[in-house]
Amino acid sequence: MYQGGPIPRLFGLFFSAALGKTGQKMESESVHYSIWAADNVVYGPVELPTLIAWLKDERVLADTWVFEGHNDRWRKAAQIPELQIFFQKKSPAPAASEQPTWVNRKKVTPGMLRRVKALAEMTDSQLERFVHFMQAQDARQWAQIVKQGEMEDGMYLVLEGELRVRLMIDGKETILATLGPGECFGEIALFDRGPRSADVLANKDSLLLKVSGEAFDKLRSEAPELATPMLHAISRTLAGRIRADNKRIKDSVNFARAGGY
């Protein structure tokens, strides 16, 4: 899900430079747009048909920040004339493929599930099947979802809200990561069924989807065609985290050596 946020001045300068701006507006036969996503990454540029497709997939919402290349400015999606009709139009009933699926009384649509990076490449029909292996879970602000050292094997997908991953060292909190919509946690325990390696707490009210170890085993045996793309996506996520950790360790060692430690 792409959501808006304040646009840092430094990023605006960088983005303009990346587009080859020299202070003069460049003419183009095509109109292009870029999206400021919830993970603070800009996606695009894309043309209007692609932007509309993202909107229909619920990846672009009314308050999503959109950069209009032809006007050289950022605006919320609902303020763009070409998109306003989609936010004003009220459909009397969704098409059969868009009907919401209910998981533990929570309404979850394929568009919501596709915001999760591990599920982004699945089709609507695959997502509708996959949802039956999940459990929806509310997490109120400040609630602890995972406790370090506990033996619990579920993996969680974040649909809404914000959480933090932390370690308590000598009574002090060290934050390892902040998680938002589209991200997941708990993959390690899902695979090795070992103790949790860190705490996870909700910074805001959040909506999560849990895949338990038992459900994951059932998914692999009954629907391997659904488990395979999810496992590939999780592998890429874990690989990225390992690379980032290696870089942090290298930087720490270089810093210590430079200081004579």
MARLO-594556 format. One record per residue (C-alpha): x, y, z. Coordinates in pm, whole numbers. Layout:
BEGIN
<pt><px>X</px><py>Y</py><pz>Z</pz></pt>
...
***
This chain:
BEGIN
<pt><px>0</px><py>0</py><pz>0</pz></pt>
<pt><px>137</px><py>334</py><pz>-98</pz></pt>
<pt><px>72</px><py>605</py><pz>157</pz></pt>
<pt><px>180</px><py>962</py><pz>177</pz></pt>
<pt><px>408</px><py>1146</py><pz>409</pz></pt>
<pt><px>598</px><py>1472</py><pz>430</pz></pt>
<pt><px>850</px><py>1519</py><pz>150</pz></pt>
<pt><px>1197</px><py>1608</py><pz>282</pz></pt>
<pt><px>1356</px><py>1906</py><pz>106</pz></pt>
<pt><px>1679</px><py>1714</py><pz>61</pz></pt>
<pt><px>1496</px><py>1429</py><pz>-111</pz></pt>
<pt><px>1315</px><py>1674</py><pz>-337</pz></pt>
<pt><px>1649</px><py>1816</py><pz>-451</pz></pt>
<pt><px>1792</px><py>1470</py><pz>-504</pz></pt>
<pt><px>1486</px><py>1352</py><pz>-696</pz></pt>
<pt><px>1496</px><py>1656</py><pz>-925</pz></pt>
<pt><px>1865</px><py>1595</py><pz>-992</pz></pt>
<pt><px>1798</px><py>1229</py><pz>-1068</pz></pt>
<pt><px>1544</px><py>1332</py><pz>-1328</pz></pt>
<pt><px>1801</px><py>1553</py><pz>-1494</pz></pt>
<pt><px>1646</px><py>1883</py><pz>-1391</pz></pt>
<pt><px>1866</px><py>2187</py><pz>-1434</pz></pt>
<pt><px>1617</px><py>2443</py><pz>-1308</pz></pt>
<pt><px>1421</px><py>2446</py><pz>-1633</pz></pt>
<pt><px>1111</px><py>2244</py><pz>-1697</pz></pt>
<pt><px>1163</px><py>1979</py><pz>-1962</pz></pt>
<pt><px>900</px><py>1907</py><pz>-2225</pz></pt>
<pt><px>785</px><py>1548</py><pz>-2279</pz></pt>
<pt><px>533</px><py>1387</py><pz>-2507</pz></pt>
<pt><px>423</px><py>1150</py><pz>-2227</pz></pt>
<pt><px>292</px><py>1242</py><pz>-1886</pz></pt>
<pt><px>473</px><py>1051</py><pz>-1611</pz></pt>
<pt><px>402</px><py>1002</py><pz>-1243</pz></pt>
<pt><px>599</px><py>869</py><pz>-947</pz></pt>
<pt><px>471</px><py>739</py><pz>-614</pz></pt>
<pt><px>604</px><py>802</py><pz>-262</pz></pt>
<pt><px>554</px><py>462</py><pz>-94</pz></pt>
<pt><px>510</px><py>366</py><pz>270</pz></pt>
<pt><px>863</px><py>223</py><pz>276</pz></pt>
<pt><px>999</px><py>572</py><pz>187</pz></pt>
<pt><px>1092</px><py>457</py><pz>-164</pz></pt>
<pt><px>979</px><py>635</py><pz>-481</pz></pt>
<pt><px>836</px><py>407</py><pz>-751</pz></pt>
<pt><px>818</px><py>521</py><pz>-1112</pz></pt>
<pt><px>809</px><py>712</py><pz>-1329</pz></pt>
<pt><px>502</px><py>547</py><pz>-1488</pz></pt>
<pt><px>235</px><py>665</py><pz>-1727</pz></pt>
<pt><px>-128</px><py>726</py><pz>-1630</pz></pt>
<pt><px>-264</px><py>376</py><pz>-1719</pz></pt>
<pt><px>-14</px><py>213</py><pz>-1482</pz></pt>
<pt><px>-98</px><py>464</py><pz>-1209</pz></pt>
<pt><px>-468</px><py>383</py><pz>-1248</pz></pt>
<pt><px>-392</px><py>10</py><pz>-1230</pz></pt>
<pt><px>-206</px><py>70</py><pz>-901</pz></pt>
<pt><px>-508</px><py>262</py><pz>-774</pz></pt>
<pt><px>-745</px><py>-24</py><pz>-859</pz></pt>
<pt><px>-512</px><py>-267</py><pz>-679</pz></pt>
<pt><px>-536</px><py>-39</py><pz>-370</pz></pt>
<pt><px>-165</px><py>35</py><pz>-393</pz></pt>
<pt><px>-248</px><py>403</py><pz>-438</pz></pt>
<pt><px>-493</px><py>565</py><pz>-193</pz></pt>
<pt><px>-649</px><py>911</py><pz>-173</pz></pt>
<pt><px>-371</px><py>1043</py><pz>53</pz></pt>
<pt><px>-81</px><py>886</py><pz>-141</pz></pt>
<pt><px>177</px><py>1143</py><pz>-256</pz></pt>
<pt><px>216</px><py>1149</py><pz>-636</pz></pt>
<pt><px>481</px><py>1342</py><pz>-832</pz></pt>
<pt><px>349</px><py>1492</py><pz>-1157</pz></pt>
<pt><px>642</px><py>1513</py><pz>-1395</pz></pt>
<pt><px>470</px><py>1754</py><pz>-1633</pz></pt>
<pt><px>387</px><py>1997</py><pz>-1351</pz></pt>
<pt><px>708</px><py>1931</py><pz>-1154</pz></pt>
<pt><px>524</px><py>1903</py><pz>-821</pz></pt>
<pt><px>394</px><py>1661</py><pz>-558</pz></pt>
<pt><px>23</px><py>1631</py><pz>-483</pz></pt>
<pt><px>-198</px><py>1381</py><pz>-305</pz></pt>
<pt><px>-368</px><py>1138</py><pz>-542</pz></pt>
<pt><px>-716</px><py>1270</py><pz>-464</pz></pt>
<pt><px>-608</px><py>1618</py><pz>-579</pz></pt>
<pt><px>-507</px><py>1502</py><pz>-928</pz></pt>
<pt><px>-791</px><py>1570</py><pz>-1175</pz></pt>
<pt><px>-729</px><py>1253</py><pz>-1377</pz></pt>
<pt><px>-776</px><py>1038</py><pz>-1063</pz></pt>
<pt><px>-1059</px><py>1219</py><pz>-886</pz></pt>
<pt><px>-1330</px><py>1019</py><pz>-1061</pz></pt>
<pt><px>-1198</px><py>699</py><pz>-906</pz></pt>
<pt><px>-1224</px><py>837</py><pz>-553</pz></pt>
<pt><px>-1572</px><py>981</py><pz>-608</pz></pt>
<pt><px>-1720</px><py>677</py><pz>-779</pz></pt>
<pt><px>-1906</px><py>439</py><pz>-550</pz></pt>
<pt><px>-1964</px><py>94</py><pz>-690</pz></pt>
<pt><px>-2291</px><py>-70</py><pz>-570</pz></pt>
<pt><px>-2128</px><py>-410</py><pz>-545</pz></pt>
<pt><px>-1780</px><py>-547</py><pz>-613</pz></pt>
<pt><px>-1717</px><py>-795</py><pz>-890</pz></pt>
<pt><px>-1692</px><py>-1161</py><pz>-797</pz></pt>
<pt><px>-1311</px><py>-1159</py><pz>-808</pz></pt>
<pt><px>-1305</px><py>-854</py><pz>-575</pz></pt>
<pt><px>-1540</px><py>-993</py><pz>-310</pz></pt>
<pt><px>-1377</px><py>-963</py><pz>33</pz></pt>
<pt><px>-1264</px><py>-1273</py><pz>216</pz></pt>
<pt><px>-1328</px><py>-1290</py><pz>590</pz></pt>
<pt><px>-1055</px><py>-1422</py><pz>816</pz></pt>
<pt><px>-1152</px><py>-1432</py><pz>1185</pz></pt>
<pt><px>-1413</px><py>-1160</py><pz>1119</pz></pt>
<pt><px>-1155</px><py>-938</py><pz>948</pz></pt>
<pt><px>-1227</px><py>-825</py><pz>592</pz></pt>
<pt><px>-920</px><py>-896</py><pz>381</pz></pt>
<pt><px>-921</px><py>-837</py><pz>5</pz></pt>
<pt><px>-664</px><py>-949</py><pz>-253</pz></pt>
<pt><px>-561</px><py>-583</py><pz>-289</pz></pt>
<pt><px>-476</px><py>-565</py><pz>82</pz></pt>
<pt><px>-276</px><py>-888</py><pz>67</pz></pt>
<pt><px>-80</px><py>-774</py><pz>-236</pz></pt>
<pt><px>67</px><py>-489</py><pz>-32</pz></pt>
<pt><px>267</px><py>-756</py><pz>153</pz></pt>
<pt><px>597</px><py>-795</py><pz>-32</pz></pt>
<pt><px>602</px><py>-1172</py><pz>21</pz></pt>
<pt><px>268</px><py>-1203</py><pz>-162</pz></pt>
<pt><px>300</px><py>-928</py><pz>-423</pz></pt>
<pt><px>354</px><py>-1163</py><pz>-719</pz></pt>
<pt><px>50</px><py>-1382</py><pz>-652</pz></pt>
<pt><px>-269</px><py>-1360</py><pz>-857</pz></pt>
<pt><px>-607</px><py>-1279</py><pz>-702</pz></pt>
<pt><px>-715</px><py>-1644</py><pz>-717</pz></pt>
<pt><px>-392</px><py>-1753</py><pz>-545</pz></pt>
<pt><px>-438</px><py>-1491</py><pz>-273</pz></pt>
<pt><px>-797</px><py>-1599</py><pz>-213</pz></pt>
<pt><px>-672</px><py>-1953</py><pz>-153</pz></pt>
<pt><px>-372</px><py>-1842</py><pz>52</pz></pt>
<pt><px>-587</px><py>-1642</py><pz>294</pz></pt>
<pt><px>-743</px><py>-1962</py><pz>428</pz></pt>
<pt><px>-408</px><py>-2057</py><pz>581</pz></pt>
<pt><px>-390</px><py>-1732</py><pz>782</pz></pt>
<pt><px>-525</px><py>-1596</py><pz>1107</pz></pt>
<pt><px>-603</px><py>-1225</py><pz>1146</pz></pt>
<pt><px>-481</px><py>-1062</py><pz>1466</pz></pt>
<pt><px>-535</px><py>-715</py><pz>1610</pz></pt>
<pt><px>-241</px><py>-559</py><pz>1794</pz></pt>
<pt><px>-327</px><py>-257</py><pz>2007</pz></pt>
<pt><px>-73</px><py>19</py><pz>2057</pz></pt>
<pt><px>208</px><py>-85</py><pz>2298</pz></pt>
<pt><px>101</px><py>-453</py><pz>2284</pz></pt>
<pt><px>381</px><py>-710</py><pz>2270</pz></pt>
<pt><px>330</px><py>-957</py><pz>1987</pz></pt>
<pt><px>654</px><py>-1151</py><pz>2018</pz></pt>
<pt><px>878</px><py>-1195</py><pz>2324</pz></pt>
<pt><px>1247</px><py>-1281</py><pz>2300</pz></pt>
<pt><px>1321</px><py>-1638</py><pz>2409</pz></pt>
<pt><px>966</px><py>-1767</py><pz>2375</pz></pt>
<pt><px>902</px><py>-2086</py><pz>2176</pz></pt>
<pt><px>640</px><py>-1978</py><pz>1924</pz></pt>
<pt><px>663</px><py>-2061</py><pz>1555</pz></pt>
<pt><px>430</px><py>-1817</py><pz>1375</pz></pt>
<pt><px>529</px><py>-1571</py><pz>1103</pz></pt>
<pt><px>341</px><py>-1240</py><pz>1085</pz></pt>
<pt><px>251</px><py>-1021</py><pz>787</pz></pt>
<pt><px>181</px><py>-653</py><pz>856</pz></pt>
<pt><px>-131</px><py>-517</py><pz>683</pz></pt>
<pt><px>-183</px><py>-198</py><pz>884</pz></pt>
<pt><px>-4</px><py>-3</py><pz>1156</pz></pt>
<pt><px>357</px><py>12</py><pz>1276</pz></pt>
<pt><px>571</px><py>-212</py><pz>1496</pz></pt>
<pt><px>926</px><py>-211</py><pz>1629</pz></pt>
<pt><px>1175</px><py>-493</py><pz>1674</pz></pt>
<pt><px>1392</px><py>-452</py><pz>1982</pz></pt>
<pt><px>1648</px><py>-609</py><pz>2213</pz></pt>
<pt><px>1668</px><py>-528</py><pz>2585</pz></pt>
<pt><px>2034</px><py>-497</py><pz>2686</pz></pt>
<pt><px>2116</px><py>-410</py><pz>3048</pz></pt>
<pt><px>1762</px><py>-283</py><pz>3092</pz></pt>
<pt><px>1786</px><py>-48</py><pz>2793</pz></pt>
<pt><px>1594</px><py>-81</py><pz>2469</pz></pt>
<pt><px>1787</px><py>-113</py><pz>2142</pz></pt>
<pt><px>1563</px><py>-83</py><pz>1836</pz></pt>
<pt><px>1668</px><py>-313</py><pz>1551</pz></pt>
<pt><px>1399</px><py>-220</py><pz>1298</pz></pt>
<pt><px>1067</px><py>-45</py><pz>1248</pz></pt>
<pt><px>808</px><py>-237</py><pz>1046</pz></pt>
<pt><px>514</px><py>-102</py><pz>847</pz></pt>
<pt><px>249</px><py>-230</py><pz>604</pz></pt>
<pt><px>385</px><py>-481</py><pz>355</pz></pt>
<pt><px>660</px><py>-616</py><pz>581</pz></pt>
<pt><px>684</px><py>-940</py><pz>778</pz></pt>
<pt><px>857</px><py>-1080</py><pz>1085</pz></pt>
<pt><px>901</px><py>-1413</py><pz>1261</pz></pt>
<pt><px>1039</px><py>-1598</py><pz>957</pz></pt>
<pt><px>1332</px><py>-1753</py><pz>1146</pz></pt>
<pt><px>1113</px><py>-1921</py><pz>1409</pz></pt>
<pt><px>879</px><py>-2042</py><pz>1134</pz></pt>
<pt><px>1165</px><py>-2232</py><pz>972</pz></pt>
<pt><px>1368</px><py>-2362</py><pz>1268</pz></pt>
<pt><px>1092</px><py>-2366</py><pz>1535</pz></pt>
<pt><px>1346</px><py>-2218</py><pz>1776</pz></pt>
<pt><px>1309</px><py>-1942</py><pz>2038</pz></pt>
<pt><px>1231</px><py>-1587</py><pz>1933</pz></pt>
<pt><px>1544</px><py>-1380</py><pz>1877</pz></pt>
<pt><px>1392</px><py>-1039</py><pz>1966</pz></pt>
<pt><px>1082</px><py>-863</py><pz>2099</pz></pt>
<pt><px>822</px><py>-713</py><pz>1865</pz></pt>
<pt><px>584</px><py>-445</py><pz>1995</pz></pt>
<pt><px>316</px><py>-231</py><pz>1832</pz></pt>
<pt><px>395</px><py>141</py><pz>1802</pz></pt>
<pt><px>41</px><py>195</py><pz>1671</pz></pt>
<pt><px>-281</px><py>-6</py><pz>1647</pz></pt>
<pt><px>-199</px><py>-270</py><pz>1386</pz></pt>
<pt><px>-363</px><py>-545</py><pz>1183</pz></pt>
<pt><px>-152</px><py>-858</py><pz>1131</pz></pt>
<pt><px>-191</px><py>-1187</py><pz>950</pz></pt>
<pt><px>-30</px><py>-1486</py><pz>1116</pz></pt>
<pt><px>88</px><py>-1803</py><pz>945</pz></pt>
<pt><px>149</px><py>-2066</py><pz>1215</pz></pt>
<pt><px>400</px><py>-2348</py><pz>1180</pz></pt>
<pt><px>117</px><py>-2597</py><pz>1147</pz></pt>
<pt><px>-54</px><py>-2388</py><pz>878</pz></pt>
<pt><px>276</px><py>-2349</py><pz>693</pz></pt>
<pt><px>330</px><py>-2727</py><pz>688</pz></pt>
<pt><px>-23</px><py>-2768</py><pz>556</pz></pt>
<pt><px>40</px><py>-2501</py><pz>291</pz></pt>
<pt><px>355</px><py>-2678</py><pz>168</pz></pt>
<pt><px>183</px><py>-3016</py><pz>143</pz></pt>
<pt><px>-156</px><py>-2908</py><pz>6</pz></pt>
<pt><px>-65</px><py>-2605</py><pz>-207</pz></pt>
<pt><px>307</px><py>-2604</py><pz>-297</pz></pt>
<pt><px>235</px><py>-2367</py><pz>-588</pz></pt>
<pt><px>136</px><py>-2104</py><pz>-327</pz></pt>
<pt><px>420</px><py>-2180</py><pz>-87</pz></pt>
<pt><px>693</px><py>-2151</py><pz>-352</pz></pt>
<pt><px>656</px><py>-1778</py><pz>-443</pz></pt>
<pt><px>617</px><py>-1688</py><pz>-76</pz></pt>
<pt><px>936</px><py>-1878</py><pz>14</pz></pt>
<pt><px>1127</px><py>-1703</py><pz>-265</pz></pt>
<pt><px>1013</px><py>-1363</py><pz>-141</pz></pt>
<pt><px>1103</px><py>-1448</py><pz>221</pz></pt>
<pt><px>1446</px><py>-1568</py><pz>106</pz></pt>
<pt><px>1510</px><py>-1234</py><pz>-63</pz></pt>
<pt><px>1401</px><py>-1050</py><pz>251</pz></pt>
<pt><px>1632</px><py>-1255</py><pz>472</pz></pt>
<pt><px>1920</px><py>-1214</py><pz>228</pz></pt>
<pt><px>1874</px><py>-837</py><pz>235</pz></pt>
<pt><px>1879</px><py>-834</py><pz>614</pz></pt>
<pt><px>2194</px><py>-1044</py><pz>626</pz></pt>
<pt><px>2370</px><py>-810</py><pz>384</pz></pt>
<pt><px>2262</px><py>-508</py><pz>591</pz></pt>
<pt><px>2384</px><py>-673</py><pz>913</pz></pt>
<pt><px>2718</px><py>-758</py><pz>753</pz></pt>
<pt><px>2761</px><py>-397</py><pz>645</pz></pt>
<pt><px>2681</px><py>-270</py><pz>996</pz></pt>
<pt><px>2935</px><py>-510</py><pz>1148</pz></pt>
<pt><px>3199</px><py>-404</py><pz>895</pz></pt>
<pt><px>3131</px><py>-34</py><pz>961</pz></pt>
<pt><px>3152</px><py>-93</py><pz>1338</pz></pt>
<pt><px>3483</px><py>-277</py><pz>1308</pz></pt>
<pt><px>3629</px><py>-2</py><pz>1084</pz></pt>
<pt><px>3511</px><py>263</py><pz>1329</pz></pt>
<pt><px>3665</px><py>78</py><pz>1625</pz></pt>
<pt><px>3997</px><py>29</py><pz>1444</pz></pt>
<pt><px>4008</px><py>393</py><pz>1341</pz></pt>
<pt><px>3964</px><py>487</py><pz>1707</pz></pt>
<pt><px>4252</px><py>262</py><pz>1813</pz></pt>
<pt><px>4035</px><py>4</py><pz>1993</pz></pt>
***
